[in-house]
Amino acid sequence: MGDLDYKTLYTQKPPPLGEELKAYYKLDPQYINLNNGSYGTTPKPVLKAVHDLTDQIEANPDLFHRISYPPMLNDVRARIAKLIGAKTDEVVLVTNASMGLNVVLRNFNWEEGDAIFTFTTTYNAISFAAKSIGDVPPHPTVHTIQLNFPTTHGEIVSSFKKFLHEHPAAPNNKRVAIIDSIISLPGVLLPWQDMVKIAKEEGVWSVVDAAHSIGQEVGINLTESAPDFWVSNNHKWLSAKRSTAVLYVPERNQHMITTSIPTGHAYISPKDREESNFAPQHEWTGTIDWTSHLTIADALDYRAWLGGEEKINAYCHNLALKGGKVLAEILKTQVMDPDGEFTLNMVNVELPLPPITTIEEFTKIDIVLKQKLLIKYKAYSAHFFHNGKWWTRCSAQVFNTLEDFDKIGHIWVKVCEEVKNELHVK
Ligand SMILES: Cc1ncc(COP(=O)(O)O)c(C=O)c1O
């Protein structure tokens, strides 16, 4: 794809998903990108829309910021809301998942004796957000629930229920669970709707870290799943330009979000307001580059042109399943989830590297792996240590093919050998 205008482009037949789509991204042709899951990969038509909008903004910044952008923002919120089965006024845009989750966690009225439940697999920065809240008065207690893979959805659900039973709240205290819909490392789908249901039955607030969900999980219906709070990045799987995330707060809980972060012009003290001003507060939280939020509409148009959410995710899911097998064969190891119960578009495969016991050993190996993959071999899939083994997490996006998995498999074989020899780890 050259500089073809995307509006003209969408009148044409889309290419098949896979190799031909690489031309629709700015990716270095030498680079094998099997890590869409971390930062997303913005398609050219969306980048073009960002550039066009930037030109429009710069032509008259005041016109844009004072008049043009609010209706554009509302249109985008309406489209996102429709995609996730929510009302427009239950959906606002924030800069990233970390921000959305911090808005929620820092708006709870914490009291001594309250509890926050996280998991050993909670995204690092989000467990630290919980820890930082526990570190200051009134010091809610942070509990960590052990979660090791391989396991089963049934086992996760029953051990979550058991944990909540074993950690009851004092009569006037609250309990808040941070539940991943799709864990980052390993990249696995959790039975989050069941976990939300259990939390509700137990009187526990559910805060769903759905950073990886929108654009990967088909058929999200938040009105039906009814989490108390839910946050997803639009720049990971939805093909939006980073950074942008959606924060969903159902009407029943909006009174709890007393301030956006940062506090904006629409703040009203809770004592002076009769209704929630959740959406108005998030319309302006300080000057930012709005283009990532406003071109979500273009990301949705691009995805519709490719064939829509179901087609896109069927392709990525099948590729993740097949690619994982190819990789495990090359590495002579195993796929973490051979039955596919936990697999959407990310697959975790064991790496032939010796186990480590300290964080220092992890850091030493981690640095070398990143250098070799990104600089020497120009390829990347995430790597992590979990439950006594090293793993790689490969993301299958629309431009990936089985050949990418084959290529990265052979690169991983070399990288693991080099690391073992150079760092003398056996
Ligand atoms: C599960 C999960 N939560 C939160 C985040 C944080 O996302 P961001 O860096 O966009 O705030 C990530 C990022 O990869 C993630 O995977």
PDBQT file of the ligand as one rigid body, heavy atoms in Angstrom, charges set to zero:
ROOT
HETATM    1  C1  LIG A 501      -2.827  -7.249  31.576  1.00  0.00    +0.000 C 
HETATM    2  C2  LIG A 501      -2.265  -5.883  31.394  1.00  0.00    +0.000 A 
HETATM    3  N1  LIG A 501      -2.675  -4.895  32.207  1.00  0.00    +0.000 NA
HETATM    4  C3  LIG A 501      -2.210  -3.644  32.088  1.00  0.00    +0.000 A 
HETATM    5  C4  LIG A 501      -1.303  -3.317  31.128  1.00  0.00    +0.000 A 
HETATM    6  C5  LIG A 501      -0.788  -1.897  31.051  1.00  0.00    +0.000 C 
HETATM    7  O1  LIG A 501      -1.052  -1.333  29.817  1.00  0.00    +0.000 OA
HETATM    8  P1  LIG A 501      -0.508   0.139  29.508  1.00  0.00    +0.000 P 
HETATM    9  O2  LIG A 501       0.978   0.064  29.543  1.00  0.00    +0.000 OA
HETATM   10  O3  LIG A 501      -1.026   0.456  28.149  1.00  0.00    +0.000 OA
HETATM   11  O4  LIG A 501      -1.035   1.020  30.559  1.00  0.00    +0.000 OA
HETATM   12  C6  LIG A 501      -0.823  -4.302  30.262  1.00  0.00    +0.000 A 
HETATM   13  C7  LIG A 501       0.176  -3.985  29.222  1.00  0.00    +0.000 C 
HETATM   14  O5  LIG A 501       0.689  -4.810  28.529  1.00  0.00    +0.000 OA
HETATM   15  C8  LIG A 501      -1.319  -5.624  30.402  1.00  0.00    +0.000 A 
HETATM   16  O6  LIG A 501      -0.895  -6.606  29.602  1.00  0.00    +0.000 OA
ENDROOT
TORSDOF 0
